[in-house]
Amino acid sequence: MISGGGRTPGILRKPRAHPRWDGTHHPLAQYYPRDDSGRITGTLSSGEDVTALRRQAQRLELLYRAAEALLTEELDVEERARTAVRILAEDIGADLVWVGFAEPDGRVEILAQYPEEHPSTRGLNIRWDDTPVGQSPAGKAIRNGTPQIAQDLTSDPNFTPWRDRVIQFGLQSAAAFPLKARRNTVGILVLYSTRKAFFTRELVDTLQAFAHPLPWPWRTPAFLKKLRRT
């Protein structure tokens, strides 16, 4: 209740999360002033958009979960990769996530993917050299050392060699993030979604944070030797 100036107290409702048209929420406090007879004469509302704060909290939760799962010496090379792709698929809702290794001869070797049974990667020819099949987001990310985002795979001319495949499996957008060891790109993290324009700026920032600072096992020469023996 709020009163002032000798008037009949109004009614104050505590802030509650109200949905917005885009699916986000913001807290809204409402005050209903009354006249001298006690009748409600109007509505006063005030709110604060906390969507950005919620997204930041979600990003931090994802990074914390990943660090907790990956910062253990008990996992071998493939287990680390499988854990990473599973966490990303489950937490951000990507339809396919895979981690690959950049071979010296220009090939990209998939190390782990999630879901493991997703058929779209069977027989997939991916390269990172400057060839027609090296122009995918994964190939360009390895070659240039920078994240590559494709928001509409069906209309992207660089994705022509794989267009029939993405149409068959309903994949619409992709994002690729280079994995670096001593400033050299040695691997790639790739995500696909069945929705166009799935990779927002906030999500790209989160994924880049996930890919860059975490201690991926191939940051050491010992890992590189072990991987080439598998």
Secondary structure, DSSP 4 states (H G I P E B T S, - for coil): -B--TTPPPBEEEEEEEEE-TTS-EEEEEEEE-B-TTS-B---EEEE---HHHHHHHHHHHHHHHHHHHHS-TTS-HHHHHHHHHHHHHHHH--SEEEEEEE-TTSBEEEEEEESTT-GGGTT---B-SSSGGG-SHHHHHHHHSS-EEES-GGG-GGGGGGHHHHHHHT--EEEEEEEEETTEEEEEEEEEESSTT---HHHHHHHHHHHSSS--GGGSHHHHHHHHH-
